[in-house]
Amino acid sequence: MKPTLEAGMEHTHRYVVPKNKTVPHVFEDSELFQQMPPHMEEGEISLGTNICVSHLAPTPAGMKVEVLVKCLEVNGSKTRWSVVARDEKDVIGEGTHERFAINGDKFANIVAKKSS
């Protein structure tokens, strides 16, 4: 690495979020991913609130990936999950993910208010 990088240096990147990068559109070929319905009450959605992941290995294009997700904790509307991703050769990533259940209409109203 070049010696020009020093602790304390900053850079700001600005980005306009397109609709196709929001959660329901990330994997458009997966209805399950779009709706995130398992174990949710009618009208309820879940929001990711904390992700801690290690990226351990690359995966070449065309290789299959399998992701094992295990629920570690349920505390009211908060859940914590273990996630391990493997390709055909290696574990490629692992970590934990926290989510909160929230009323979908309430969330849509928060987003709409922020958008206006």
VENSUL-V961280 format. One record per pair of residues at least 24 apart in sequence whose C-alpha atoms are under 6 Angstrom apart, sorted by sequence separation. I is the first residue (numbers start at 0). J is the second residue. D is the distance in Angstrom with one decimal. If there is no record, write none. Layout:
# VENSUL-V961280
<<I J D> <I J D>>
This chain:
# VENSUL-V961280
<<76 100 5.0> <56 91 4.5> <55 91 4.8> <55 92 5.1> <54 92 4.5> <53 92 5.4> <53 93 5.5> <52 93 5.6> <52 94 4.2> <51 94 5.5> <51 95 5.4> <50 95 6.0> <50 96 4.6> <49 96 5.7> <49 97 5.0> <48 97 5.6> <47 97 5.9> <48 98 5.4> <47 98 4.3> <46 98 5.3> <46 99 5.3> <45 99 5.3> <45 100 4.2> <44 100 5.7> <45 101 5.9> <44 101 5.5> <43 101 5.6> <43 102 4.4> <44 103 5.3> <43 103 5.1> <42 103 5.6>>
